[in-house]
Amino acid sequence: MPNTTATATAIEIFQTPEGKQWLLAGTDSNGNRLFVPAHLDPTKVSRLAWASETFLRAELGDLTAATMPLGQDAA
């Protein structure tokens, strides 16, 4: 399966328990979701800086669908 990047029409924002927002940037070759901080454009950020969902969950807690508009972090 090839790597993919989220399209502008399918923007998905997720947040940590503290309210920090992450943008779904795409998936890796195994189908694992990859994220960038929501204020960044994944097309302009090196893929090396994208964070895996596994890493974010381990470091920051569960990711849930954002309940606040983009850029309105709770913290």
NUGU-993595 format. One record per atom (N, C-alpha, C, O): residue number from 1; y, x, z. Coordinates in steps of 0.001 Angstrom, whole numbers. Layout:
BEGIN
+-----+---------+---------+---------+
! seq !      py !      px !      pz !
+-----+---------+---------+---------+
! NUM !       Y !       X !       Z !
...
+-----+---------+---------+---------+
//
This chain:
BEGIN
+-----+---------+---------+---------+
! seq !      py !      px !      pz !
+-----+---------+---------+---------+
!   1 !   -1178 !     848 !       0 !
!   1 !       0 !       0 !       0 !
!   1 !    1240 !     892 !       0 !
!   1 !    1328 !    1801 !     826 !
!   2 !    2190 !     666 !    -889 !
!   2 !    3386 !    1505 !    -944 !
!   2 !    4352 !    1200 !     187 !
!   2 !    4307 !     129 !     793 !
!   3 !    5231 !    2164 !     464 !
!   3 !    6297 !    1930 !    1426 !
!   3 !    7254 !     916 !     850 !
!   3 !    7450 !     864 !    -364 !
!   4 !    7855 !     106 !    1705 !
!   4 !    8826 !    -877 !    1237 !
!   4 !   10089 !    -794 !    2070 !
!   4 !   10092 !    -274 !    3186 !
!   5 !   11149 !   -1316 !    1507 !
!   5 !   12422 !   -1424 !    2207 !
!   5 !   12811 !   -2887 !    2213 !
!   5 !   12645 !   -3574 !    1204 !
!   6 !   13329 !   -3381 !    3338 !
!   6 !   13753 !   -4774 !    3423 !
!   6 !   14876 !   -5024 !    2417 !
!   6 !   15722 !   -4157 !    2198 !
!   7 !   14881 !   -6193 !    1814 !
!   7 !   15929 !   -6529 !     858 !
!   7 !   17086 !   -7211 !    1563 !
!   7 !   16947 !   -7696 !    2686 !
!   8 !   18218 !   -7243 !     900 !
!   8 !   19414 !   -7857 !    1486 !
!   8 !   19208 !   -9345 !    1747 !
!   8 !   19860 !   -9911 !    2624 !
!   9 !   18321 !   -9981 !    1007 !
!   9 !   18094 !  -11409 !    1199 !
!   9 !   17107 !  -11693 !    2322 !
!   9 !   16934 !  -12847 !    2713 !
!  10 !   16460 !  -10663 !    2842 !
!  10 !   15449 !  -10862 !    3881 !
!  10 !   15757 !  -10013 !    5107 !
!  10 !   14875 !   -9327 !    5623 !
!  11 !   16994 !  -10054 !    5573 !
!  11 !   17387 !   -9263 !    6739 !
!  11 !   16775 !   -9880 !    7993 !
!  11 !   16915 !  -11074 !    8256 !
!  12 !   16094 !   -9030 !    8756 !
!  12 !   15503 !   -9471 !   10018 !
!  12 !   16010 !   -8562 !   11124 !
!  12 !   15847 !   -7343 !   11065 !
!  13 !   16621 !   -9161 !   12125 !
!  13 !   17157 !   -8434 !   13271 !
!  13 !   16293 !   -8738 !   14489 !
!  13 !   15953 !   -9890 !   14757 !
!  14 !   15948 !   -7689 !   15214 !
!  14 !   15163 !   -7816 !   16438 !
!  14 !   15939 !   -7169 !   17567 !
!  14 !   16833 !   -6358 !   17324 !
!  15 !   15607 !   -7520 !   18798 !
!  15 !   16297 !   -6915 !   19934 !
!  15 !   15323 !   -6547 !   21034 !
!  15 !   14240 !   -7116 !   21167 !
!  16 !   15759 !   -5561 !   21822 !
!  16 !   14989 !   -5108 !   22971 !
!  16 !   15314 !   -6015 !   24159 !
!  16 !   16226 !   -6837 !   24071 !
!  17 !   14588 !   -5879 !   25262 !
!  17 !   14905 !   -6678 !   26451 !
!  17 !   16351 !   -6481 !   26933 !
!  17 !   16928 !   -7386 !   27536 !
!  18 !   16938 !   -5304 !   26670 !
!  18 !   18317 !   -5037 !   27075 !
!  18 !   19326 !   -5576 !   26072 !
!  18 !   20531 !   -5527 !   26322 !
!  19 !   18853 !   -6090 !   24939 !
!  19 !   19750 !   -6671 !   23947 !
!  19 !   20165 !   -5747 !   22814 !
!  19 !   20961 !   -6142 !   21962 !
!  20 !   19646 !   -4533 !   22787 !
!  20 !   19956 !   -3626 !   21677 !
!  20 !   19279 !   -4143 !   20418 !
!  20 !   18108 !   -4519 !   20444 !
!  21 !   20018 !   -4160 !   19315 !
!  21 !   19505 !   -4758 !   18092 !
!  21 !   19008 !   -3717 !   17101 !
!  21 !   19597 !   -2648 !   16940 !
!  22 !   17897 !   -4062 !   16436 !
!  22 !   17249 !   -3202 !   15455 !
!  22 !   16998 !   -3993 !   14189 !
!  22 !   16560 !   -5142 !   14242 !
!  23 !   17273 !   -3384 !   13063 !
!  23 !   17090 !   -4004 !   11762 !
!  23 !   15748 !   -3588 !   11182 !
!  23 !   15422 !   -2401 !   11148 !
!  24 !   14971 !   -4562 !   10726 !
!  24 !   13713 !   -4245 !   10049 !
!  24 !   14070 !   -3575 !    8733 !
!  24 !   14658 !   -4197 !    7849 !
!  25 !   13707 !   -2295 !    8610 !
!  25 !   14076 !   -1504 !    7433 !
!  25 !   13007 !   -1546 !    6358 !
!  25 !   13315 !   -1388 !    5177 !
!  26 !   11754 !   -1757 !    6746 !
!  26 !   10665 !   -1778 !    5783 !
!  26 !    9345 !   -1537 !    6482 !
!  26 !    9217 !   -1729 !    7692 !
!  27 !    8363 !   -1112 !    5699 !
!  27 !    7044 !    -818 !    6249 !
!  27 !    6558 !     520 !    5708 !
!  27 !    7008 !     994 !    4665 !
!  28 !    5627 !    1113 !    6447 !
!  28 !    5033 !    2360 !    5959 !
!  28 !    3803 !    2030 !    5117 !
!  28 !    3504 !     862 !    4872 !
!  29 !    3107 !    3047 !    4685 !
!  29 !    1965 !    2850 !    3787 !
!  29 !     803 !    2111 !    4450 !
!  29 !    -104 !    1645 !    3760 !
!  30 !     819 !    2000 !    5778 !
!  30 !    -228 !    1267 !    6501 !
!  30 !     195 !    -147 !    6870 !
!  30 !    -560 !    -871 !    7518 !
!  31 !    1395 !    -545 !    6465 !
!  31 !    1891 !   -1876 !    6784 !
!  31 !    2590 !   -1977 !    8120 !
!  31 !    2962 !   -3075 !    8534 !
!  32 !    2785 !    -844 !    8820 !
!  32 !    3487 !    -847 !   10100 !
!  32 !    4979 !   -1021 !    9867 !
!  32 !    5549 !    -411 !    8963 !
!  33 !    5612 !   -1859 !   10690 !
!  33 !    7043 !   -2122 !   10522 !
!  33 !    7871 !    -942 !   11023 !
!  33 !    7537 !    -301 !   12020 !
!  34 !    8975 !    -672 !   10293 !
!  34 !    9892 !     417 !   10613 !
!  34 !   11297 !    -147 !   10782 !
!  34 !   11696 !   -1064 !   10065 !
!  35 !   12047 !     409 !   11739 !
!  35 !   13353 !    -126 !   12104 !
!  35 !   14429 !     959 !   12130 !
!  35 !   14143 !    2146 !   12292 !
!  36 !   15673 !     512 !   11965 !
!  36 !   16853 !    1351 !   12202 !
!  36 !   17762 !     554 !   13131 !
!  36 !   17652 !    -671 !   13193 !
!  37 !   18670 !    1232 !   13862 !
!  37 !   19638 !     470 !   14651 !
!  37 !   20364 !    -519 !   13733 !
!  37 !   20688 !    -189 !   12593 !
!  38 !   20613 !   -1714 !   14229 !
!  38 !   21115 !   -2806 !   13394 !
!  38 !   22456 !   -2519 !   12732 !
!  38 !   22773 !   -3134 !   11713 !
!  39 !   23242 !   -1616 !   13271 !
!  39 !   24549 !   -1332 !   12668 !
!  39 !   24454 !    -357 !   11492 !
!  39 !   25459 !     -76 !   10839 !
!  40 !   23254 !     160 !   11220 !
!  40 !   23070 !    1106 !   10123 !
!  40 !   22473 !     432 !    8895 !
!  40 !   21780 !    -580 !    9003 !
!  41 !   22747 !     998 !    7742 !
!  41 !   22201 !     517 !    6478 !
!  41 !   20968 !    1360 !    6154 !
!  41 !   21100 !    2561 !    5917 !
!  42 !   19770 !     761 !    6137 !
!  42 !   18563 !    1559 !    5903 !
!  42 !   18545 !    2269 !    4547 !
!  42 !   17823 !    3252 !    4383 !
!  43 !   19317 !    1794 !    3586 !
!  43 !   19365 !    2466 !    2284 !
!  43 !   20195 !    3738 !    2331 !
!  43 !   20153 !    4547 !    1405 !
!  44 !   20961 !    3916 !    3424 !
!  44 !   21813 !    5093 !    3560 !
!  44 !   21368 !    6032 !    4676 !
!  44 !   21976 !    7080 !    4891 !
!  45 !   20301 !    5652 !    5390 !
!  45 !   19777 !    6453 !    6494 !
!  45 !   18479 !    7115 !    6033 !
!  45 !   17621 !    6464 !    5436 !
!  46 !   18342 !    8400 !    6313 !
!  46 !   17114 !    9104 !    5949 !
!  46 !   15902 !    8387 !    6533 !
!  46 !   15914 !    7967 !    7690 !
!  47 !   14881 !    8256 !    5739 !
!  47 !   13650 !    7602 !    6198 !
!  47 !   13050 !    8338 !    7396 !
!  47 !   12320 !    7740 !    8187 !
!  48 !   13346 !    9607 !    7533 !
!  48 !   12854 !   10370 !    8686 !
!  48 !   13424 !    9846 !   10000 !
!  48 !   12850 !   10081 !   11063 !
!  49 !   14548 !    9140 !    9934 !
!  49 !   15195 !    8616 !   11137 !
!  49 !   14743 !    7196 !   11476 !
!  49 !   15123 !    6663 !   12518 !
!  50 !   13948 !    6585 !   10623 !
!  50 !   13467 !    5238 !   10911 !
!  50 !   12466 !    5297 !   12059 !
!  50 !   11677 !    6238 !   12144 !
!  51 !   12493 !    4305 !   12936 !
!  51 !   11598 !    4267 !   14100 !
!  51 !   10492 !    3249 !   13877 !
!  51 !   10737 !    2145 !   13391 !
!  52 !    9292 !    3623 !   14232 !
!  52 !    8172 !    2689 !   14108 !
!  52 !    8237 !    1645 !   15225 !
!  52 !    8785 !    1890 !   16300 !
!  53 !    7675 !     500 !   14944 !
!  53 !    7622 !    -557 !   15950 !
!  53 !    6843 !     -82 !   17176 !
!  53 !    7211 !    -407 !   18305 !
!  54 !    5778 !     677 !   16967 !
!  54 !    4971 !    1198 !   18069 !
!  54 !    5817 !    2075 !   18982 !
!  54 !    5749 !    1954 !   20205 !
!  55 !    6621 !    2964 !   18384 !
!  55 !    7482 !    3844 !   19175 !
!  55 !    8517 !    3027 !   19953 !
!  55 !    8708 !    3249 !   21149 !
!  56 !    9177 !    2093 !   19288 !
!  56 !   10212 !    1293 !   19959 !
!  56 !    9638 !     493 !   21116 !
!  56 !   10250 !     415 !   22181 !
!  57 !    8472 !    -100 !   20917 !
!  57 !    7849 !    -874 !   21999 !
!  57 !    7488 !      27 !   23187 !
!  57 !    7663 !    -364 !   24341 !
!  58 !    6989 !    1217 !   22902 !
!  58 !    6615 !    2143 !   23973 !
!  58 !    7839 !    2630 !   24746 !
!  58 !    7785 !    2775 !   25968 !
!  59 !    8929 !    2881 !   24047 !
!  59 !   10124 !    3452 !   24676 !
!  59 !   11095 !    2411 !   25229 !
!  59 !   11746 !    2646 !   26246 !
!  60 !   11194 !    1244 !   24550 !
!  60 !   12244 !     281 !   24890 !
!  60 !   11747 !   -1092 !   25303 !
!  60 !   12533 !   -1920 !   25765 !
!  61 !   10455 !   -1348 !   25146 !
!  61 !    9908 !   -2663 !   25481 !
!  61 !    9700 !   -3510 !   24241 !
!  61 !    9924 !   -3057 !   23119 !
!  62 !    9271 !   -4737 !   24455 !
!  62 !    8959 !   -5630 !   23344 !
!  62 !   10186 !   -5948 !   22502 !
!  62 !   11297 !   -6069 !   23016 !
!  63 !    9965 !   -6080 !   21208 !
!  63 !   11005 !   -6501 !   20281 !
!  63 !   10821 !   -7986 !   20011 !
!  63 !    9712 !   -8447 !   19741 !
!  64 !   11913 !   -8726 !   20087 !
!  64 !   11868 !  -10159 !   19787 !
!  64 !   12936 !  -10465 !   18751 !
!  64 !   13884 !   -9697 !   18582 !
!  65 !   12786 !  -11577 !   18066 !
!  65 !   13790 !  -11975 !   17089 !
!  65 !   15144 !  -12077 !   17786 !
!  65 !   15238 !  -12618 !   18888 !
!  66 !   16179 !  -11564 !   17152 !
!  66 !   17517 !  -11551 !   17758 !
!  66 !   18034 !  -12966 !   17952 !
!  66 !   17878 !  -13827 !   17086 !
!  67 !   18651 !  -13189 !   19104 !
!  67 !   19232 !  -14492 !   19400 !
!  67 !   20751 !  -14446 !   19331 !
!  67 !   21414 !  -15473 !   19480 !
!  68 !   21308 !  -13246 !   19101 !
!  68 !   22752 !  -13072 !   18987 !
!  68 !   23076 !  -12569 !   17590 !
!  68 !   22244 !  -11917 !   16958 !
!  69 !   24273 !  -12861 !   17101 !
!  69 !   24658 !  -12348 !   15785 !
!  69 !   24628 !  -10826 !   15737 !
!  69 !   24773 !  -10157 !   16760 !
!  70 !   24439 !  -10292 !   14540 !
!  70 !   24451 !   -8852 !   14324 !
!  70 !   25702 !   -8233 !   14921 !
!  70 !   26810 !   -8726 !   14712 !
!  71 !   25520 !   -7144 !   15670 !
!  71 !   26649 !   -6442 !   16259 !
!  71 !   27084 !   -6977 !   17606 !
!  71 !   28053 !   -6473 !   18175 !
!  72 !   26415 !   -7963 !   18128 !
!  72 !   26769 !   -8554 !   19406 !
!  72 !   25740 !   -8210 !   20467 !
!  72 !   25193 !   -9098 !   21121 !
!  73 !   25469 !   -6896 !   20643 !
!  73 !   24504 !   -6454 !   21643 !
!  73 !   24870 !   -7005 !   23016 !
!  73 !   26044 !   -7110 !   23370 !
!  74 !   23842 !   -7351 !   23776 !
!  74 !   24063 !   -7849 !   25139 !
!  74 !   24506 !   -6726 !   26058 !
!  74 !   25238 !   -6959 !   27019 !
!  75 !   24064 !   -5501 !   25769 !
!  75 !   24388 !   -4375 !   26659 !
!  75 !   25606 !   -3622 !   26164 !
!  75 !   26023 !   -2646 !   26787 !
+-----+---------+---------+---------+
//
